[in-house]
């Protein structure tokens, strides 16, 4: 099987939407599922990180076992919104050769409504893979757009996380793999992510 590019976005997506994952306490997650929108208790004045990779979300939330991350949400958002965030994003860390200098990067980061970091993708046993997975941090105007304009639906995928985790724990990796969301390469050309690699 061909190895994915070092920096690529793999996600569950349609012609108009992309699914990203977040994990919250039940006090935030369950009202979000019921209302199809983030509740008033959800803080709009802080950065929120969205993850297109289901397995990276599982790594981050420990299969929905970590405190305040017991409810895993699949948030379907518009591709237009997702791509707006990528176009307006800055890398979360300085990269020599990509940024003119550290000061230029810091100024860009300060003014950007979104930031990107690439972390090692994970396998079913949550071990790191050689290629990277996108994490997209939203703040300011991007948080408002995410909550009020881009979000199409919010689903609770905690039962799926627990089911897959149980299969992995029992050593049935084939069955676990078949239950994973079908994440495919997202068509993000250089115009979208050249400034983020």
C-alpha positions in Angstrom: 0.0 0.0 0.0 1.3 3.4 -1.0 2.4 5.6 2.0 0.3 8.9 2.3 2.1 12.2 1.7 3.8 13.6 4.9 1.3 16.4 5.1 -2.1 15.6 3.8 -5.7 15.9 5.1 -7.6 12.7 5.3 -11.3 13.1 6.3 -14.8 11.9 6.0 -16.2 14.3 3.4 -18.8 14.9 0.8 -19.0 17.3 -2.1 -20.0 20.1 0.2 -19.1 19.0 3.8 -16.3 17.7 5.9 -16.6 15.9 9.3 -14.3 17.0 12.1 -14.1 15.7 15.7 -14.1 17.2 19.1 -14.5 15.8 22.6 -16.2 17.5 25.5 -17.8 16.8 28.9 -21.4 15.5 28.7 -22.5 18.9 30.0 -21.3 20.5 26.7 -21.5 17.5 24.3 -25.1 16.3 24.9 -26.8 19.7 24.6 -24.8 20.2 21.4 -26.1 16.9 20.0 -29.7 17.6 21.0 -29.7 21.2 19.6 -27.4 20.6 16.6 -25.6 23.7 17.8 -23.1 24.4 20.5 -24.8 25.5 23.7 -24.4 28.8 25.5 -22.1 27.1 28.0 -19.6 26.5 25.1 -16.9 29.2 25.3 -16.7 31.3 22.1 -13.8 33.4 23.5 -11.2 30.7 23.6 -9.5 28.7 20.9 -11.2 25.4 19.8 -9.3 22.7 18.0 -11.0 20.5 15.4 -9.6 17.3 14.0 -10.5 15.6 10.8 -8.9 12.3 11.9 -11.1 10.0 14.0 -8.1 8.1 15.3 -6.2 11.2 16.3 -9.3 12.3 18.2 -9.3 8.9 19.9 -5.6 9.4 20.9 -6.3 12.8 22.3 -9.4 11.8 24.3 -8.2 8.3 25.3 -11.2 6.6 23.6 -13.6 9.0 25.4 -12.1 8.2 28.9 -10.2 11.4 29.7 -11.9 13.9 32.1 -14.0 16.5 30.2 -13.6 14.5 27.0 -16.1 11.7 27.6 -18.4 12.8 24.8 -17.0 12.6 21.3 -18.7 14.7 18.7 -18.7 14.4 14.9 -19.3 17.9 13.6 -20.2 18.1 10.0 -19.2 21.5 8.6 -19.2 23.2 5.2 -16.2 22.7 3.1 -16.3 26.4 2.3 -15.9 27.2 6.0 -13.1 24.6 6.5 -11.3 26.0 3.5 -11.7 29.6 4.7 -10.1 28.6 7.9 -7.1 26.9 6.1 -6.6 30.0 3.9 -6.6 32.3 6.9 -4.5 30.0 9.1 -0.9 30.2 10.3 1.3 27.4 11.4 1.4 27.1 15.2 5.2 26.9 15.2 8.0 28.7 13.4 9.4 26.9 10.3 12.7 28.1 8.9 12.4 28.7 5.1 8.6 29.0 5.2 8.5 32.1 7.3 10.8 35.1 6.6 12.0 35.1 10.2 10.7 34.3 13.7 9.3 37.9 14.1 7.3 37.7 10.9 5.8 34.3 12.0 4.9 35.7 15.4 3.1 38.7 13.7 1.3 36.4 11.3 0.3 34.1 14.1 -1.0 36.9 16.3 -3.3 38.1 13.5 -4.5 34.8 12.2 -8.0 33.6 13.2 -6.9 30.0 12.7 -3.7 28.0 13.3 -2.5 24.6 12.1 -0.3 21.9 13.6 0.6 18.6 12.0 0.9 15.8 14.5 1.7 12.1 13.9 -1.3 10.2 12.7 -2.3 7.2 14.8 -3.1 3.6 14.1 -5.8 1.6 15.8 -3.6 1.0 18.8 -2.9 4.7 18.9 0.7 4.3 18.0 2.2 7.1 15.8 2.4 6.6 12.1 5.1 8.2 9.9 2.6 10.7 8.2 1.0 13.7 9.8 -2.6 14.5 10.7 -4.0 18.1 10.6 -5.2 19.8 13.8 -7.0 23.1 13.1 -7.3 25.7 15.9 -10.0 28.3 15.6 -10.2 31.6 17.5 -11.9 34.9 17.3 -13.9 35.3 14.1 -13.3 31.7 13.0 -14.9 30.4 16.2 -18.0 32.5 15.6 -18.2 31.3 12.0 -17.7 27.7 13.0 -20.5 27.8 15.5 -23.0 30.0 13.7 -22.3 29.5 9.9 -20.3 26.4 9.1 -21.9 23.8 11.4 -24.4 21.6 9.5 -24.9 18.8 12.1 -23.5 17.5 15.4 -23.6 13.7 16.1 -22.6 11.8 19.2 -20.0 9.2 18.1 -19.1 8.1 21.7 -20.8 4.7 21.3 -18.8 4.1 18.1 -15.6 5.0 19.9 -16.4 2.6 22.7 -17.3 -0.2 20.2 -14.1 0.2 18.2 -12.0 0.4 21.4 -13.6 -2.8 22.7 -12.7 -4.6 19.4 -9.1 -3.3 19.6 -8.8 -4.4 23.2 -10.0 -7.9 22.2 -7.4 -8.0 19.4 -9.9 -7.9 16.6 -8.2 -5.2 14.6 -9.9 -6.2 11.3 -13.4 -5.7 12.7 -12.3 -2.5 14.4 -10.9 -1.2 11.1 -14.2 -1.9 9.3 -16.0 0.3 11.8 -13.8 3.3 11.3 -15.3 6.3 9.5 -14.3 6.2 5.8 -11.6 8.9 5.7 -10.3 9.7 2.2 -7.7 12.2 1.0 -9.2 15.7 1.0 -8.7 17.7 -2.2 -6.6 20.4 -0.6 -4.3 21.8 -3.3 -1.3 24.1 -2.9 -3.6 27.2 -2.9 -5.0 25.9 0.4 -2.1 24.4 2.3 1.3 25.4 0.7 1.7 28.0 3.4 1.0 25.4 6.1 3.6 22.7 5.3 
